[in-house]
Amino acid sequence: MREIENMKVAETGECLGLSTVNVKVRLNRAKVMLKNLLSEYYQKDDILNFHLSRCDNIVEKVMKQIDGL
């Protein structure tokens, strides 16, 4: 909700019945989990250091992985 819908922390907390602290903690945990999952498929340099021209390629590969789940 925070990242996709661009909702504020308080709005997200209200929708989910969570405190603002819990919203922040859960978002941080989700980002760490996503980073860890992506690191299984890509080298660190591929994830962190890519030029914009490679962005579409990375997104396409991630979406294919998501579709395959």
N, C-alpha and C positions, 0 to 999 in steps of 0.2 A: 504494500500500500504506500509505503514511504517512497520507494524508488520508482515504482511503475506509475502509480497514480499521483505522485508528487504531493501526497498529503502531509500535513504538518504532524509533528510528534503527538501533540495533544489530540488531534483528530483521529489519528490511527489508534491511539490508546483508548479513546472513547468507543470506537467501532469494535475493538477487540476485547474491551473490558480489562485493559491493562493499564498500569501506571506508566507515565512517560519514561521512567527509568527502565522498566521492563521492555518497552518498545525499543529503546536504544540498545539494550543488551541483546535482545533477540535479533535485531538487524545486524549488529556486529557479529554475532555467532553465525548467522546465515551467510554473511560475506566470507567469513573464515572457512566455513564448510564448502562454499562454492569454489574458493581459491584452492582448497585441498583437492577437490574433485577434478578441477581443471588441470592441476599439476600432474595428475595421473596420465593425461593425454598430451600435454605440451611441456616442453622444457621451460624453465624459468625465464630465459631470455625471450622466448616466443610470446609468453604471456605479458610480460612487463615492458618489453622494448620492441614495439612494432610500429612501423610507419602507418599513417592513415590509409595508404594505398593497400595495405594488408588487412585492414580492419574488416572489410567485407568477407575476406577469405576466412578469418578467424570466426566471425559470427556464423558463417555458413556451416563450418565444421561443428561448432557448438550446437547449433540447431539440429543438425543431423544426429548428433549424439542424444540430444533430448528426445527427439522423435523416436529413437530406437529403444528408449526405456520402457 
